[in-house]
Amino acid sequence: MAIYCVTYDLRAPGRDYNAVFSYLKQFAYCKGMESFWLIDSNLSASRIRDDLKALVDTNDKIFVGRLNGKWASFNYGCGDWLNDSKRRW
């Protein structure tokens, strides 16, 4: 398993992006900011990106990056989740 950060800009106002949220919720996850998720997955970053790409519009933006265990935060609600997840680094 690996911890990935997934962030996006979904640019179509009023569009139903529930498929994006449902996809991300299939993983163990923490969502501490509006468009920034942490997910725990066996998939590669490019596979997660491609899966999400199929659910969004062509003008939307997606970024997926694997965390390496080194992080710092301030007033971030997912700190405890990350600490509990260190065994997955």
C-alpha distances in whole Angstrom, upper triangle without the diagonal:
4,7,10,13,15,19,22,26,27,31,33,34,34,32,30,26,25,23,21,20,20,17,15,16,14,11,10,12,15,18,20,22,24,22,19,16,13,10,6,5,5,8,10,12,15,14,13,17,18,18,19,22,23,23,25,29,29,30,27,25,21,19,15,14,11,11,12,13,16,18,21,22,25,26,22,21,18,18,18,15,13,15,13,10,11,9,6,8
4,6,10,12,16,19,23,25,28,30,32,33,30,29,25,24,22,20,19,19,17,14,16,15,11,11,11,14,16,18,20,22,20,16,13,10,8,5,5,6,8,9,10,13,13,12,15,17,17,17,20,22,22,24,27,27,28,25,22,18,16,12,10,7,8,9,10,13,14,18,19,22,23,20,19,16,16,16,13,11,13,13,9,10,10,6,6
4,7,10,13,17,20,22,26,28,29,30,28,26,23,22,21,18,17,18,16,13,14,14,10,9,9,10,13,14,16,18,16,13,10,7,6,5,7,9,10,10,10,14,14,12,14,17,17,16,19,21,21,22,25,26,26,23,20,16,14,10,9,6,6,8,9,11,12,15,16,19,20,16,16,12,13,14,11,8,11,12,8,9,10,7,7
4,6,10,13,17,19,22,25,26,27,25,24,20,20,19,15,15,16,14,11,13,14,11,11,9,11,12,14,14,16,14,10,8,6,5,6,7,10,10,9,7,11,12,9,11,14,14,13,16,19,18,19,22,22,23,19,16,13,10,7,5,4,6,9,11,13,12,15,16,19,20,16,16,13,14,16,13,11,14,15,11,13,14,11,10
4,7,10,14,16,19,22,24,25,23,22,18,19,18,14,14,16,14,11,13,15,12,12,10,10,10,11,11,13,10,7,6,5,7,9,11,13,13,12,9,12,13,10,11,15,15,13,15,18,18,18,20,21,20,17,14,11,8,6,5,6,7,11,12,13,11,14,14,16,17,14,14,11,13,15,13,11,15,16,13,14,17,14,13
4,7,11,13,16,19,20,21,19,19,15,16,15,11,11,14,12,9,12,14,12,13,10,11,10,12,11,11,8,6,5,6,8,11,12,14,13,12,9,11,12,9,9,12,12,10,12,15,14,14,17,17,17,13,11,7,6,5,7,9,10,14,16,16,15,17,16,19,19,15,16,13,16,18,15,14,18,19,16,18,20,17,16
4,7,10,13,16,17,19,17,17,14,15,15,11,12,15,13,11,14,16,15,16,13,12,10,11,9,9,5,4,6,9,11,14,15,18,16,15,12,14,15,11,10,14,14,11,12,15,14,13,15,16,15,11,8,6,5,7,9,12,13,17,18,18,16,17,16,18,18,15,16,15,17,20,17,17,20,21,19,21,23,20,20
4,6,9,12,14,16,14,15,11,14,14,10,11,15,13,12,15,17,17,18,15,15,13,14,11,10,6,7,9,12,14,17,18,20,18,17,14,14,15,12,10,13,13,10,10,14,12,10,12,12,11,7,5,4,6,9,12,15,17,20,22,22,20,21,19,21,21,18,19,18,20,23,21,20,24,25,23,24,27,24,23
4,6,9,11,13,12,14,11,14,15,12,13,17,16,15,18,20,20,22,19,18,15,16,13,10,7,10,12,16,17,21,21,24,22,21,17,17,18,16,13,15,16,12,12,15,13,10,10,11,9,6,5,7,9,12,15,19,20,24,25,25,23,23,22,22,22,20,21,20,23,26,24,23,27,28,26,28,30,27,27
4,6,8,10,9,10,8,12,12,10,12,15,15,14,17,20,20,22,19,19,16,17,14,11,9,12,14,17,18,22,22,25,22,22,19,19,19,16,14,15,15,11,11,13,11,8,8,10,8,5,7,8,12,14,18,21,23,26,28,28,26,26,24,25,25,22,22,22,25,28,25,25,29,30,28,30,32,29,29
4,6,9,9,11,10,14,15,13,15,18,18,18,21,23,24,26,23,23,19,20,17,14,12,15,17,21,22,26,26,28,26,25,22,21,22,19,17,18,18,14,13,15,13,9,8,10,7,5,8,11,14,17,21,24,26,29,31,31,28,29,27,27,27,25,25,25,28,31,29,29,33,33,32,33,36,33,32
4,6,6,9,9,13,14,13,15,18,19,19,21,24,25,27,25,24,21,22,19,16,14,18,20,23,24,28,28,30,27,27,24,23,23,21,19,19,19,15,14,15,13,9,8,10,8,8,11,14,17,20,24,27,29,32,34,34,32,32,30,30,29,27,27,28,31,33,31,31,35,35,34,36,38,35,35
4,6,9,10,13,15,15,16,19,20,20,22,25,26,28,25,24,21,22,19,15,14,18,20,24,25,29,29,32,30,29,27,26,26,23,21,22,21,18,17,18,15,12,11,14,12,11,14,16,20,22,26,29,30,34,35,35,32,32,30,30,29,27,27,27,31,33,31,32,35,36,34,37,39,36,36
4,6,9,12,14,14,15,17,19,20,21,24,26,27,25,24,21,23,20,16,16,19,21,25,25,29,29,32,30,30,28,27,27,24,22,23,22,18,18,18,15,13,13,16,15,13,16,18,22,24,27,30,32,35,36,37,34,34,31,31,30,28,27,28,31,33,31,32,36,36,35,37,39,37,37
4,6,9,11,11,13,15,16,17,19,21,23,25,23,23,20,22,20,16,15,18,20,23,23,27,27,29,27,27,25,24,24,21,19,20,18,15,15,15,11,10,10,13,13,11,15,16,20,22,25,28,30,34,35,35,33,33,31,32,30,28,27,27,31,32,30,31,35,35,33,36,38,35,35
4,6,8,9,10,12,13,15,16,18,20,23,21,21,19,21,19,16,15,18,18,21,21,25,25,27,25,26,24,24,22,20,19,19,17,14,15,14,10,10,11,15,15,13,16,16,20,21,25,27,29,33,34,34,32,33,31,31,29,27,26,26,29,31,28,29,33,32,31,34,35,33,33
4,5,5,7,9,10,11,13,15,17,19,17,18,16,18,17,13,12,15,15,18,18,21,21,24,21,22,20,20,19,16,15,16,14,11,12,12,8,7,10,13,14,11,13,13,16,17,21,23,25,29,30,31,29,30,28,28,27,24,23,23,26,28,25,26,30,29,28,30,32,29,30
4,5,5,6,8,10,10,12,15,17,16,17,15,18,17,14,13,15,15,17,17,20,20,23,21,22,21,21,19,16,16,17,14,12,14,13,9,10,13,17,17,15,16,15,18,19,22,24,25,29,30,31,29,30,28,29,27,24,22,22,26,26,24,25,28,28,26,29,30,28,29
4,5,5,6,9,10,11,14,17,16,17,16,19,19,16,14,16,15,17,16,18,18,20,18,20,18,18,16,14,14,14,11,9,11,10,7,9,12,15,17,14,15,14,17,17,20,22,24,28,29,31,29,30,29,30,29,25,24,23,26,27,24,25,29,28,26,29,29,26,28
4,6,5,6,9,10,12,15,13,15,13,16,16,13,11,12,11,14,13,16,16,18,16,17,15,16,14,11,11,12,9,6,9,9,6,7,11,14,15,12,12,11,13,13,17,19,21,24,26,27,25,27,25,27,26,22,21,20,23,24,21,22,26,25,23,26,27,24,25
4,5,5,6,9,11,13,11,12,11,14,13,12,10,11,10,12,12,15,15,18,17,18,17,18,16,13,13,15,12,10,13,13,10,11,14,17,18,14,15,13,15,15,18,19,20,24,25,26,24,25,24,25,23,20,18,17,21,22,19,20,24,23,21,24,26,23,24
4,6,5,6,9,12,11,13,13,16,17,15,14,14,12,14,12,15,15,17,16,18,18,18,16,13,15,15,12,11,14,13,10,13,16,19,20,17,18,16,17,17,19,20,22,25,26,28,26,28,26,27,26,22,20,19,23,23,20,21,24,23,21,25,25,23,24
4,6,6,8,11,11,13,13,17,17,16,14,14,12,13,11,13,12,14,13,15,14,15,12,9,11,12,8,8,11,11,9,12,15,18,19,16,16,14,15,14,17,17,20,23,24,26,25,27,26,27,26,23,21,19,22,23,19,20,24,22,20,23,24,21,22
4,5,6,9,7,10,10,13,14,13,12,11,8,9,7,10,10,13,12,14,13,14,13,9,11,13,10,9,12,13,11,13,17,19,20,16,15,13,13,12,14,15,16,20,21,23,21,23,22,24,23,19,17,15,19,19,16,17,20,19,17,20,21,18,19
4,5,7,7,9,10,13,15,14,13,13,10,10,8,10,11,14,14,17,16,18,16,13,15,16,13,12,16,16,14,16,20,22,23,19,19,16,17,15,17,17,18,22,22,24,22,24,23,24,23,19,17,15,18,18,15,16,20,18,17,20,21,18,20
4,7,8,12,13,17,18,18,17,16,12,12,9,10,10,12,12,15,15,17,14,12,15,16,12,13,16,16,14,17,21,23,24,21,21,18,18,16,18,17,19,22,22,25,24,26,25,27,26,22,20,17,20,20,16,18,21,19,17,20,20,17,20
4,6,9,12,15,17,17,16,14,11,9,6,6,6,10,10,13,14,16,14,11,14,16,13,13,17,17,16,19,22,24,25,22,21,17,17,14,15,14,16,18,18,21,21,23,22,24,23,20,18,15,17,17,13,14,17,15,13,16,16,14,16
4,7,10,13,16,17,17,14,10,8,6,5,8,11,13,15,15,18,17,14,17,19,17,16,20,21,20,21,25,27,28,24,22,19,18,16,16,15,15,17,17,19,19,20,20,22,21,17,15,12,14,14,10,11,14,12,10,13,14,12,14
4,7,10,12,14,13,11,7,5,4,6,9,13,14,16,15,18,17,14,16,18,16,15,19,20,19,20,23,25,25,22,20,17,16,14,14,14,14,16,16,18,17,18,17,19,18,14,12,9,12,12,9,10,13,12,10,14,15,13,15
4,6,9,11,11,9,6,5,7,9,12,16,17,18,17,20,19,16,18,21,19,17,21,22,20,21,24,26,26,22,20,17,16,15,15,14,14,17,16,17,15,16,14,15,14,11,8,6,9,10,7,9,12,12,11,14,16,15,16
4,6,7,8,6,5,6,9,12,15,19,19,19,18,20,20,16,17,20,19,16,19,21,19,19,22,24,23,19,18,16,15,14,15,16,15,18,18,18,16,16,14,15,13,10,8,7,11,12,10,11,15,15,14,17,19,18,19
4,7,9,7,7,8,11,14,18,21,22,22,20,23,23,19,20,23,22,19,22,24,22,21,24,26,25,21,19,17,16,16,16,17,15,19,17,17,14,14,11,11,9,6,5,6,9,11,10,11,14,15,15,17,20,19,19
4,6,5,7,10,13,17,19,23,22,22,20,22,23,19,19,22,21,18,21,23,21,19,22,23,22,18,16,15,15,15,16,17,17,20,19,19,16,15,12,12,10,8,8,9,12,14,14,14,17,19,18,20,23,22,22
4,6,8,12,14,18,20,24,23,23,20,22,22,19,18,21,20,17,19,21,18,17,19,21,19,15,14,14,14,15,17,19,19,22,22,22,19,18,15,15,14,12,12,12,16,18,17,17,21,22,21,23,26,24,24
4,7,10,13,17,18,22,20,20,17,19,19,16,15,18,17,13,15,18,15,14,16,18,16,12,11,10,11,12,14,16,17,20,21,21,18,18,16,17,16,13,14,13,17,19,17,17,21,22,21,23,25,23,23
4,7,10,14,16,19,18,18,15,17,18,14,14,17,17,14,16,19,17,16,18,19,18,14,12,10,10,10,11,13,13,17,17,17,15,15,13,15,14,11,12,11,13,16,14,14,17,19,17,19,22,19,19
4,6,10,12,16,15,16,13,16,16,12,13,16,15,13,16,18,16,16,19,21,20,16,14,11,11,10,11,12,12,16,16,17,14,15,14,16,15,12,11,9,12,14,12,12,15,16,14,17,19,16,17
4,7,10,13,13,14,12,15,15,12,14,17,16,14,17,20,18,19,22,23,23,19,17,14,12,10,10,9,9,13,13,14,12,14,13,16,16,12,11,8,11,12,9,9,12,13,11,13,15,13,13
4,6,10,10,12,11,14,13,10,13,15,14,13,17,18,17,18,22,23,24,20,18,14,13,10,10,10,10,13,14,16,15,17,17,19,19,15,14,11,13,14,10,10,13,13,10,13,14,11,12
4,7,9,11,11,14,13,11,14,17,15,15,19,20,20,21,25,26,27,23,21,17,15,12,12,10,10,12,13,16,16,18,18,21,21,18,16,13,14,14,11,10,13,12,8,11,11,8,10
4,5,8,9,12,11,9,12,14,13,14,17,18,18,20,24,25,26,23,21,17,15,12,12,10,12,14,15,18,18,21,22,25,25,21,20,16,18,18,14,14,16,15,12,13,13,10,11
4,7,9,12,10,10,13,15,14,15,18,19,20,22,25,26,28,25,23,19,17,14,13,11,13,14,16,19,20,23,25,28,28,24,23,20,21,21,18,16,19,17,14,15,14,10,12
4,7,8,6,7,10,11,10,12,15,16,17,19,22,23,24,22,20,16,15,11,12,11,13,15,17,20,21,24,25,28,29,25,24,21,22,23,19,18,21,20,16,18,17,13,14
4,5,5,6,9,10,11,12,14,16,17,19,22,21,23,20,18,14,13,9,9,9,12,14,17,19,20,23,24,28,29,25,25,22,23,24,21,19,22,21,18,18,18,14,14
4,5,5,6,9,10,11,12,14,16,17,19,19,20,17,15,11,9,6,6,7,11,13,16,18,18,21,22,25,26,23,23,20,21,23,20,18,21,21,18,18,19,15,15
4,5,5,6,9,10,10,12,15,15,17,17,18,16,14,11,10,8,9,10,14,16,19,21,22,25,25,29,29,26,26,23,25,27,24,22,25,25,22,22,23,19,18
4,5,5,6,9,10,11,13,15,17,17,19,17,15,12,12,10,11,12,16,18,21,23,23,26,27,30,30,27,26,24,25,27,23,22,25,25,21,22,23,19,19
4,5,5,6,8,10,11,13,16,16,18,15,13,10,10,7,10,11,14,17,19,21,21,24,24,27,27,23,23,20,22,24,20,19,23,22,19,21,21,18,18
4,5,5,6,9,10,11,13,13,14,12,10,7,7,6,9,12,15,18,21,22,22,24,24,27,27,24,24,22,24,26,22,21,25,25,22,23,24,20,20
4,5,5,6,9,10,13,12,15,13,12,10,11,10,13,15,19,21,24,26,25,28,28,31,31,27,27,25,27,29,26,25,28,28,25,26,27,23,23
4,6,6,7,10,13,13,16,14,13,11,12,11,14,16,19,22,24,26,26,28,28,30,30,27,26,24,26,28,24,24,27,27,23,25,26,22,23
4,5,5,7,10,11,13,10,10,8,10,10,13,16,19,22,24,25,25,27,26,28,28,24,24,22,25,26,23,23,26,26,23,25,26,23,23
4,5,6,8,8,10,9,9,8,10,11,15,17,21,24,26,27,27,29,28,30,30,27,27,25,28,29,26,26,29,29,26,28,29,26,26
4,6,8,9,12,11,12,11,14,14,18,20,23,27,29,30,30,32,31,33,33,29,29,27,30,31,28,28,32,31,28,30,31,27,28
4,7,10,12,10,12,11,14,15,18,21,24,27,29,30,29,31,30,31,31,27,27,25,28,30,27,27,31,30,28,30,31,27,28
4,7,8,6,9,9,13,14,18,21,24,27,29,30,29,30,29,30,30,27,26,25,28,30,27,27,31,31,29,31,32,29,29
4,5,5,9,11,14,17,20,24,26,30,32,32,31,32,31,32,32,29,29,28,31,33,31,30,34,34,32,34,35,32,32
4,6,8,10,14,17,20,23,26,30,32,32,31,33,32,33,33,30,31,30,33,35,32,32,35,36,33,35,36,33,32
4,7,10,13,17,20,24,26,29,32,32,30,31,30,31,31,29,29,29,31,34,32,31,35,36,33,35,37,33,32
4,7,10,14,17,21,23,26,28,28,27,28,27,28,28,25,26,25,28,30,28,27,31,32,30,31,33,30,29
4,7,10,14,17,19,23,25,25,23,25,24,25,25,23,24,23,25,28,26,25,28,29,27,28,30,27,26
4,7,10,14,16,20,22,22,21,22,22,24,24,21,22,20,23,25,23,22,25,26,23,25,27,23,23
4,7,10,13,16,18,19,17,19,19,21,22,19,20,18,20,23,21,19,23,24,21,22,24,21,19
4,7,10,13,16,16,16,18,18,21,22,19,19,17,19,21,18,17,20,21,18,19,20,17,16
4,6,9,12,13,13,16,17,20,21,18,19,16,17,20,17,15,18,19,16,16,18,15,13
4,6,9,11,12,15,16,20,21,18,19,16,16,18,16,13,16,17,13,13,15,11,9
4,6,7,8,11,13,17,19,16,17,13,13,15,13,10,13,14,11,10,13,10,8
4,6,8,12,15,18,21,18,19,16,15,16,15,11,13,15,12,10,12,10,6
4,6,10,13,16,18,16,17,14,12,13,12,9,9,12,9,7,10,9,6
4,7,11,14,17,15,17,14,12,14,14,10,11,14,12,10,13,13,10
4,7,11,13,11,14,11,9,12,12,9,10,14,12,11,15,14,12
4,7,10,9,12,11,8,12,13,10,11,15,14,13,17,17,15
4,7,6,9,9,7,11,12,11,12,15,15,15,19,19,17
4,5,9,10,9,12,14,13,14,17,18,18,22,22,21
4,6,9,9,11,13,14,15,17,18,19,23,23,22
4,6,6,9,10,11,12,15,15,17,20,20,19
4,6,7,8,10,12,13,14,16,19,19,19
4,6,5,6,9,10,10,13,16,15,16
4,5,5,6,9,10,11,14,15,15
4,5,5,6,8,10,13,14,15
4,5,5,6,9,11,12,13
4,5,5,6,10,10,10
4,5,5,9,10,10
4,6,8,9,11
4,5,6,8
4,5,6
4,6
4
